[in-house]
Amino acid sequence: MDITVKEKAFAKLNLSLDVMGKREDGYHEMDMIMQSVSLADNLIIKVISGSGNISVSTDKSYIPNTEKNLGYQAARAFFDAFGVKNVDVSIKIIKNVPVCAGMGGGSSDAAAVLRGLNRALNLRLSLDELAGQTFEFSDLTVKIHSAQYDGKYLRLDYVLLGQLEQFAVNMPACP
């Protein structure tokens, strides 16, 4: 097996965000409306026969290429959730989404890894099936679908928004 797939990991903007309170599991109850935008990271996911090894590389030296990377974590969670053991995966992330800008770059990358592995391994899971897994990423379900987000996996209501022609992001320096 030697399969390479490419995925785009689109950034998002929060158009509305209300923090409703803290839940027993430590997450906040939120009601958000997010909109995907055309700005995206590019991922190249290569799957070969192997024993479950995962490697990640990025084009930015300040982004971890270790288990701390959300793309790595997504691949590991995918392997565990779907019993994948006989392949190795190499994930290359080309960053275009600003880091620490609140635009969901890391979780977008994680969702793109899930979609890419689903395609590469020909599991034919629907986006709803992928989104229904209990992956530990706060807005990952939204990144798989791009929809309204309420808390953590509580409710997805699709919101039809007009095309967003222009936007500006004002962000402080990231440590």
C-alpha positions as CSV (number, residue, x, y, z in Angstrom):
1,M,0.0,0.0,0.0
2,D,1.3,3.4,-0.9
3,I,-1.5,6.1,-1.1
4,T,-1.1,9.9,-1.0
5,V,-4.1,12.2,-0.5
6,K,-4.2,16.0,-0.2
7,E,-6.7,17.8,2.0
8,K,-7.3,21.5,2.6
9,A,-7.8,22.6,6.2
10,F,-10.0,25.8,6.0
11,A,-9.8,28.5,8.6
12,K,-12.9,29.8,10.3
13,L,-14.2,33.0,11.7
14,N,-16.4,33.3,14.7
15,L,-19.4,35.4,13.6
16,S,-21.1,35.0,17.0
17,L,-19.9,33.6,20.3
18,D,-21.9,33.5,23.5
19,V,-20.4,31.7,26.6
20,M,-23.4,30.3,28.5
21,G,-21.6,28.9,31.5
22,K,-19.3,26.0,32.6
23,R,-20.4,22.4,32.3
24,E,-19.6,19.5,34.7
25,D,-17.0,18.1,32.3
26,G,-15.0,21.3,32.4
27,Y,-16.0,22.6,28.9
28,H,-17.9,25.8,28.5
29,E,-21.5,25.8,27.3
30,M,-21.3,27.9,24.2
31,D,-23.4,29.0,21.3
32,M,-21.4,29.9,18.3
33,I,-21.8,30.6,14.6
34,M,-18.6,29.9,12.7
35,Q,-18.0,30.5,9.0
36,S,-15.3,28.7,7.0
37,V,-13.2,31.0,4.8
38,S,-11.0,30.4,1.8
39,L,-7.8,30.7,3.7
40,A,-6.5,27.1,4.3
41,D,-3.6,25.0,5.3
42,N,-2.6,22.3,2.9
43,L,-2.0,18.7,4.1
44,I,-0.3,15.9,2.3
45,I,-1.1,12.6,3.9
46,K,0.8,9.5,2.9
47,V,-0.3,6.0,4.0
48,I,2.0,3.0,3.6
49,S,1.9,-0.6,4.9
50,G,3.3,-0.6,8.4
51,S,2.6,-1.1,12.1
52,G,0.7,2.1,13.2
53,N,3.6,4.6,13.2
54,I,2.7,8.3,12.7
55,S,5.0,11.2,11.7
56,V,4.2,14.8,11.2
57,S,6.2,17.6,9.6
58,T,5.4,21.3,9.1
59,D,6.9,24.1,7.2
60,K,7.0,26.3,10.4
61,S,9.8,25.6,13.0
62,Y,7.6,26.7,15.9
63,I,4.9,24.2,15.3
64,P,5.5,20.8,17.1
65,N,6.2,17.8,14.9
66,T,5.5,15.5,17.9
67,E,2.5,14.0,19.7
68,K,1.5,17.6,20.7
69,N,0.5,18.3,17.1
70,L,-3.2,18.1,16.7
71,G,-2.8,16.4,13.3
72,Y,-0.8,13.7,15.0
73,Q,-3.4,13.4,17.8
74,A,-6.1,13.1,15.2
75,A,-4.3,10.3,13.3
76,R,-3.8,8.4,16.6
77,A,-7.4,8.9,17.6
78,F,-8.5,7.7,14.1
79,F,-6.3,4.6,14.4
80,D,-7.8,3.8,17.8
81,A,-11.4,4.5,16.9
82,F,-11.4,2.4,13.8
83,G,-8.9,-0.3,14.7
84,V,-6.3,0.7,12.2
85,K,-3.0,-1.2,12.9
86,N,-1.4,-2.3,9.6
87,V,-0.4,1.1,8.2
88,D,2.0,4.0,8.9
89,V,1.0,7.6,8.1
90,S,3.2,10.6,7.2
91,I,1.4,14.0,7.5
92,K,2.9,17.1,6.0
93,I,1.3,20.4,7.0
94,I,1.9,23.5,5.0
95,K,0.7,26.4,7.2
96,N,-1.2,29.3,5.7
97,V,-3.7,29.9,8.6
98,P,-2.1,32.2,11.2
99,V,-1.2,30.4,14.5
100,C,-2.8,31.7,17.7
101,A,-5.3,33.8,15.7
102,G,-8.4,32.0,16.9
103,M,-9.1,30.9,13.3
104,G,-9.1,27.2,14.2
105,G,-6.0,26.2,12.2
106,G,-5.0,23.3,14.5
107,S,-8.4,21.8,14.8
108,S,-8.9,22.3,11.0
109,D,-5.7,20.4,10.4
110,A,-6.9,17.6,12.7
111,A,-10.2,17.4,10.8
112,A,-8.4,17.3,7.5
113,V,-6.3,14.4,8.8
114,L,-9.5,12.5,9.7
115,R,-11.0,13.2,6.3
116,G,-7.8,12.3,4.5
117,L,-7.3,9.0,6.4
118,N,-10.9,8.1,5.7
119,R,-10.3,8.6,2.0
120,A,-6.8,7.0,1.9
121,L,-8.0,3.9,3.7
122,N,-11.3,3.8,1.7
123,L,-13.4,3.4,4.9
124,R,-16.2,5.3,3.2
125,L,-17.4,6.9,6.5
126,S,-19.8,9.7,6.0
127,L,-18.9,13.1,7.5
128,D,-21.6,12.6,10.1
129,E,-20.0,9.3,11.1
130,L,-16.6,11.0,11.4
131,A,-18.1,13.9,13.3
132,G,-20.0,11.4,15.6
133,Q,-16.8,9.9,17.0
134,T,-15.7,11.2,20.4
135,F,-12.5,12.8,19.4
136,E,-11.1,15.1,22.0
137,F,-11.0,18.4,20.0
138,S,-13.4,21.2,21.0
139,D,-14.5,22.4,17.6
140,L,-13.5,19.4,15.5
141,T,-17.1,18.5,14.6
142,V,-17.5,22.0,13.1
143,K,-14.3,21.6,11.1
144,I,-15.6,18.4,9.6
145,H,-18.9,20.0,8.6
146,S,-18.6,23.8,9.0
147,A,-21.8,24.6,10.9
148,Q,-23.2,26.2,14.0
149,Y,-21.6,24.8,17.2
150,D,-23.2,24.5,20.6
151,G,-20.9,23.3,23.3
152,K,-19.0,20.1,22.6
153,Y,-20.7,17.8,20.1
154,L,-24.1,18.8,21.5
155,R,-25.9,20.2,18.5
156,L,-25.2,21.0,15.0
157,D,-27.6,23.2,13.2
158,Y,-26.6,24.1,9.7
159,V,-26.8,27.8,9.1
160,L,-27.0,29.1,5.5
161,L,-24.9,32.2,5.4
162,G,-24.2,34.5,2.4
163,Q,-20.8,34.5,0.8
164,L,-18.3,36.4,3.0
165,E,-16.5,38.6,0.5
166,Q,-13.9,40.3,2.7
167,F,-12.7,40.1,6.3
168,A,-9.9,41.4,8.5
169,V,-8.4,39.7,11.5
170,N,-6.7,41.8,14.2
171,M,-4.5,39.6,16.4
172,P,-1.9,40.2,19.1
173,A,1.6,38.7,18.8
174,C,1.6,35.0,19.6
175,P,4.2,33.7,22.1
